[in-house]
Amino acid sequence: MKLALKDLRWHEDAAAMARRAGWVVFAQTREQQRPEDPTFMASKGGTVIAVWLRSAAVRPSRMPPLNRFVGVAGYCWSPRDVAQARMVLMTAALPPGGVSDGSA
């Protein structure tokens, strides 16, 4: 998957934010990533999350499968969701199937 520079920066910033909050981040190589796969998965203290990053708010018809992995909360964030992303990553208090619908 090829990303524009601003999108690549958003992906790098989100992964760095997770690492600063103490998460171990597992990211795919961009060339091998499929749109339905998470941008990265992260683990912290026994909690695992799957994160899909998008460059803009996601239309409901294009929402990734956030409940794809049993026992893993899924999130879909765009740059305007950075406050919610920061809150989730800093608190690690994740509701089951935590979902951002882009309205944050």
N, C-alpha and C positions, 0 to 999 in steps of 0.2 A: 504494500500500500504506500503510495507516494503522498507526502504531506506538504502543504504550503509551509513556508517558514514560520508564520504566526501559529499555525496548528502544531508544528513540531515543538515550538517553544512552549505552548500550552501543555503538551504531553510531558515534556521535560520538567516543567514547573510543578505539575501535579505529582509526578513521581518523586521529585525532590521534596515536596511538602510532606508526602507520606514518610519518606526516609527520615526527615527532621523530627517527625512525630514518633519515631521509634518503630515504624513498620519495616519489615523486610519485603522488598518489592521484587516481584518476578515479572519481567516484561518480555514480550515476544520480540523477535526481530521484525522490524517494520515490513521487510520484503515478504515475509511469510504470513503476515497477519491477515485474517479474513474478517470482514465487517461484523460477523456474528460472534467472533471471539472477543473476550475482554482485552482492553488495552493493556491492563496489568492485573495481577492478583497480588494481594499483600497479606502478610501474616504478622500478628502481634499478640503475644500472650495467649495462644490457643484460639484466637479469633482469626478467621480468614474472610477476606472480602474480595469480590470481583468488581473491577471498575472498567466501565466503558467511557471513554472520553470522546466528546463530539465538539466540533468547532462552533456549533450553534445549537439552540434549543431543538430537541428532537420531536418531530411530529409523532403523534401516537401510533400511526401506522408503521413507523420506522423504529420503534422502541426495541432495543435489543432484549434478548430473553433473560431478564434479571434473575429469574428463579431457576436458571439452567443447572446449577450445581446444588445438590441437596446439602443443607446445613451451612451454606455460604450466602451471606447477604450480597446482593447485587446493587450497584449504583451506576447511574448514567449521568455524567456531569458535563456541562459546557462551561466556558469561561464565566458566564454570569452566575454559575452555581458555586463559585469559589468560596463563599462564606459557609455554605452548607458542607462543602468538601472539607474545609478546615475544621469545622466543628466535629464532623464524624471522625476525621483522622486524629484529632487531638483528644477526644473523649473516649473513643473506642466503645462508646455505649451505643451499640447497634441494635435497632429493632429488627426482628426477624423479617427478612426480605426487604430491608431498607431501600426505599425507592425515591429517586428524585424525578419528578415529572416536569422539571424545568420551571416550576412556578415559584421557586424560592428566591 
